[in-house]
């Protein structure tokens, strides 16, 4: 049975089956997480069984970390690390998307200039750390979102399965921050052009549908993916995600709901084909 605060925050809805009342105070050992992954039959992109292992004392580079996942299926977990526990939760609930992100990192070649890296890796890192998966096929809502007309885009949304936009947190850094959320908490959102009302109402099934769609989107985007594909999303914009429960007044805080910069970057890129439900 989960604790009331975890049940109350929508960010943790897809993960409740793996959470105990003290999960964020005393994180389960990697052996428990590994047993859960084995029972679910989870695998990485290359087909290796997914395993959670104890992190070694020797530090490894980000690329070595990603290669170990791809080649051996091993995800290192540091004892007592909230960040690593949230990463494990993300792998359990969104295994296809996480495997697709890992494949982006492994496939990416070094940047042309010293100390740089491909834009696809930057995008994958943003989604992996602070990402949300969003189902929305409402062109008008997306136009208002891109214009940073926050009140018009999100003010009338309600938390129902019939809503035109529904979201799930996948970024493990974002999940860790949701343990103690603050008003300006903002995600990088990957919008999947699929009718939200056609997706399952139950949080775990909803997460599974988003997982399959996002993995296909990332595989299709490949090396052309960039951070411009991700939209900024203050969590307080979503109905039920505003922990201050300030209602429509939340949009008055320009430090959270910022206007669009005068000289903005390009619009988020849309997938080359629509994501179909399967």
VMD Tcl script that draws the C-alpha trace (Angstrom):
set ca {
  {0.00 0.00 0.00}
  {1.37 3.39 -1.00}
  {1.50 6.51 1.08}
  {-1.03 9.31 0.58}
  {1.47 11.84 -0.84}
  {2.51 9.42 -3.56}
  {-1.08 8.61 -4.42}
  {-1.91 12.31 -4.56}
  {0.76 13.33 -7.08}
  {-0.12 12.39 -10.67}
  {3.55 11.95 -11.58}
  {3.67 8.68 -9.66}
  {0.44 7.17 -10.98}
  {2.17 4.76 -13.43}
  {4.60 3.59 -10.73}
  {2.36 2.90 -7.73}
  {2.60 -0.89 -8.04}
  {6.33 -0.64 -7.24}
  {6.09 1.89 -4.43}
  {5.83 1.21 -0.72}
  {5.09 3.88 1.92}
  {8.82 4.33 2.60}
  {10.16 3.87 -0.94}
  {11.51 7.41 -1.21}
  {13.00 7.37 2.27}
  {14.60 3.92 2.11}
  {14.99 2.92 -1.52}
  {14.69 -0.79 -2.30}
  {18.02 -2.54 -3.01}
  {19.08 -3.25 -6.56}
  {18.38 -6.96 -5.98}
  {14.68 -6.24 -5.47}
  {14.58 -4.07 -8.58}
  {16.42 -6.76 -10.54}
  {13.92 -9.41 -9.47}
  {11.07 -7.17 -10.63}
  {12.72 -6.64 -14.03}
  {13.31 -10.39 -14.45}
  {9.70 -11.19 -13.56}
  {8.50 -8.71 -16.17}
  {10.86 -10.11 -18.82}
  {12.26 -6.68 -19.68}
  {14.94 -6.38 -22.34}
  {17.11 -3.64 -23.84}
  {17.10 -2.75 -27.55}
  {19.63 -5.45 -28.48}
  {17.57 -8.18 -26.83}
  {19.66 -8.60 -23.68}
  {17.65 -9.12 -20.49}
  {17.46 -5.96 -18.41}
  {19.35 -6.19 -15.12}
  {19.80 -3.82 -12.21}
  {23.26 -4.20 -10.68}
  {25.16 -2.52 -7.88}
  {27.17 0.47 -9.09}
  {30.92 0.00 -8.87}
  {33.18 2.37 -6.98}
  {34.93 3.25 -10.23}
  {33.30 6.12 -12.08}
  {32.49 5.55 -15.74}
  {31.77 7.98 -18.54}
  {28.24 8.60 -19.75}
  {28.97 6.74 -22.98}
  {30.45 3.75 -21.12}
  {27.34 3.71 -18.93}
  {25.11 3.61 -22.01}
  {27.24 0.98 -23.77}
  {27.06 -1.29 -20.72}
  {23.27 -1.13 -20.90}
  {23.23 -1.90 -24.63}
  {25.85 -4.66 -24.56}
  {25.17 -6.33 -21.21}
  {21.73 -5.10 -20.20}
  {23.16 -3.80 -16.92}
  {21.85 -0.65 -15.26}
  {23.98 0.49 -12.36}
  {22.16 1.47 -9.16}
  {23.89 3.35 -6.35}
  {22.70 2.36 -2.91}
  {20.56 5.06 -1.33}
  {20.36 7.13 -4.53}
  {16.93 8.67 -5.15}
  {18.05 9.55 -8.68}
  {18.94 5.94 -9.48}
  {15.76 4.59 -7.89}
  {13.67 6.93 -10.06}
  {15.69 5.79 -13.08}
  {14.79 2.20 -12.23}
  {11.11 3.14 -11.96}
  {11.28 4.76 -15.40}
  {12.82 1.61 -16.88}
  {10.12 -0.56 -15.32}
  {7.20 1.57 -16.59}
  {8.66 2.76 -19.91}
  {11.12 0.03 -21.00}
  {10.71 0.55 -24.75}
  {11.26 4.29 -24.62}
  {14.22 3.95 -22.27}
  {15.75 1.32 -24.56}
  {15.20 3.62 -27.56}
  {16.94 6.47 -25.72}
  {19.83 4.17 -24.89}
  {20.10 3.22 -28.57}
  {20.33 6.91 -29.51}
  {23.24 7.41 -27.13}
  {25.10 4.33 -28.32}
  {24.57 5.04 -32.02}
  {25.55 8.72 -31.85}
  {28.96 9.64 -33.17}
  {31.10 12.27 -31.41}
  {30.43 15.88 -32.36}
  {32.61 17.56 -34.95}
  {34.14 19.95 -32.43}
  {36.04 18.89 -29.35}
  {33.83 18.61 -26.31}
  {30.59 18.60 -28.30}
  {28.13 15.84 -28.93}
  {25.34 15.23 -31.46}
  {22.03 17.02 -31.02}
  {20.23 13.68 -30.93}
  {22.10 12.83 -27.74}
  {21.22 16.21 -26.25}
  {17.53 15.56 -26.96}
  {17.74 12.03 -25.57}
  {19.39 13.32 -22.40}
  {16.71 15.98 -21.88}
  {13.89 13.47 -22.24}
  {15.69 10.90 -20.09}
  {16.35 13.37 -17.28}
  {13.44 15.81 -17.32}
  {11.04 14.44 -19.87}
  {7.32 13.94 -20.15}
  {5.43 11.97 -22.77}
  {2.32 13.81 -23.94}
  {-0.51 12.47 -26.06}
  {-2.21 15.28 -27.96}
  {-3.67 15.54 -31.45}
  {-5.40 18.89 -30.87}
  {-3.73 21.26 -33.35}
  {-5.28 24.37 -31.81}
  {-4.04 23.49 -28.33}
  {-0.55 22.84 -29.69}
  {-0.53 26.17 -31.53}
  {-1.44 27.99 -28.31}
  {1.20 26.02 -26.44}
  {3.86 26.95 -29.00}
  {2.79 30.59 -28.69}
  {3.19 30.28 -24.89}
  {-0.45 31.27 -24.47}
  {-0.54 29.09 -21.38}
  {-3.98 30.07 -20.11}
  {-5.65 29.48 -23.48}
  {-3.85 26.18 -24.03}
  {-4.17 24.63 -20.57}
  {-6.66 26.69 -18.59}
  {-9.76 24.71 -19.60}
  {-8.23 21.25 -19.37}
  {-9.72 18.81 -16.88}
  {-8.21 15.60 -15.58}
  {-10.47 13.11 -17.34}
  {-9.81 10.33 -19.87}
  {-11.70 12.44 -22.42}
  {-9.24 15.33 -22.17}
  {-7.51 16.39 -25.42}
  {-4.10 16.23 -23.71}
  {-2.75 13.68 -21.24}
  {0.78 13.34 -19.95}
  {3.07 11.00 -18.03}
  {6.44 11.76 -16.44}
  {9.33 9.63 -17.68}
  {12.41 11.71 -16.78}
  {14.04 10.22 -13.72}
  {15.46 13.57 -12.62}
  {11.97 15.01 -12.95}
  {10.49 12.18 -10.88}
  {13.08 12.76 -8.16}
  {12.08 16.43 -8.03}
  {8.39 15.46 -7.82}
  {9.10 13.87 -4.42}
  {9.36 17.48 -3.20}
  {7.83 19.52 -6.02}
  {8.07 23.29 -6.37}
  {5.95 25.73 -8.41}
  {8.42 26.33 -11.25}
  {9.11 22.64 -11.91}
  {9.22 22.33 -15.70}
  {9.59 19.34 -18.00}
  {10.73 18.81 -21.57}
  {7.74 17.31 -23.35}
  {7.75 14.95 -26.32}
  {4.32 15.36 -27.90}
  {2.95 12.27 -29.63}
  {0.21 13.12 -32.17}
  {-2.31 10.61 -30.94}
  {-5.85 11.28 -29.66}
  {-5.57 11.26 -25.88}
  {-9.22 10.25 -25.48}
  {-8.56 6.97 -27.28}
  {-5.91 5.87 -24.79}
  {-6.61 3.71 -21.73}
  {-7.86 5.51 -18.63}
  {-5.94 3.26 -16.22}
  {-2.50 4.84 -15.51}
  {-0.40 1.72 -16.06}
  {-2.08 0.88 -19.37}
  {-1.85 4.53 -20.40}
  {1.88 4.52 -19.68}
  {2.31 1.33 -21.72}
  {0.54 2.90 -24.71}
  {2.71 6.02 -24.50}
  {5.80 3.85 -24.11}
  {5.18 1.97 -27.35}
  {4.36 5.16 -29.27}
  {7.36 7.13 -27.97}
  {9.78 4.30 -28.77}
  {8.50 4.25 -32.37}
  {8.78 8.05 -32.60}
  {12.38 8.06 -31.37}
  {13.39 5.20 -33.68}
  {11.85 7.04 -36.64}
  {13.50 10.36 -35.76}
  {16.93 8.75 -35.41}
  {19.87 11.09 -35.82}
  {17.60 13.94 -36.98}
  {16.20 14.34 -33.48}
  {17.11 17.54 -31.60}
  {16.12 19.44 -28.44}
  {13.85 21.62 -30.63}
  {11.53 18.61 -30.81}
  {10.72 19.02 -27.12}
  {8.31 21.59 -25.74}
  {8.72 23.23 -22.30}
  {5.90 22.20 -19.97}
  {5.50 23.66 -16.48}
  {3.94 20.84 -14.49}
  {1.51 23.27 -12.86}
  {-0.15 23.74 -16.26}
  {-1.65 20.25 -16.07}
  {-4.91 19.77 -14.16}
  {-4.19 18.17 -10.79}
  {-0.43 18.70 -11.07}
  {-0.44 22.15 -9.45}
  {0.50 21.25 -5.87}
  {-0.41 24.74 -4.67}
  {-3.96 24.24 -6.01}
  {-4.04 27.88 -7.05}
  {-6.50 27.38 -9.89}
  {-6.51 29.80 -12.82}
  {-4.35 32.22 -10.82}
  {-1.35 29.97 -11.41}
  {-1.03 31.35 -14.94}
  {-0.39 34.83 -13.53}
  {3.09 33.80 -12.36}
  {5.32 34.84 -15.26}
  {8.34 33.28 -13.57}
  {6.71 29.89 -14.18}
  {4.56 30.53 -17.25}
  {6.99 32.54 -19.30}
  {6.05 34.30 -22.54}
  {7.63 33.24 -25.77}
  {11.03 34.91 -26.36}
  {10.95 37.58 -29.08}
  {13.53 35.72 -31.13}
  {12.53 32.12 -30.58}
  {13.94 28.94 -31.92}
  {12.16 26.86 -34.52}
  {8.89 25.18 -33.71}
  {9.10 21.65 -32.31}
  {9.48 19.20 -35.15}
  {6.59 16.87 -35.81}
  {7.16 13.19 -36.56}
  {7.25 12.34 -40.24}
  {4.17 10.17 -39.78}
  {1.38 10.05 -37.27}
  {1.64 7.66 -34.34}
  {-1.02 5.01 -34.73}
  {-2.60 3.14 -31.87}
  {-1.97 -0.60 -31.86}
}
mol new
graphics top color blue
foreach p $ca { graphics top sphere $p radius 0.5 }
foreach p [lrange $ca 0 end-1] q [lrange $ca 1 end] { graphics top cylinder $p $q radius 0.2 }
display resetview
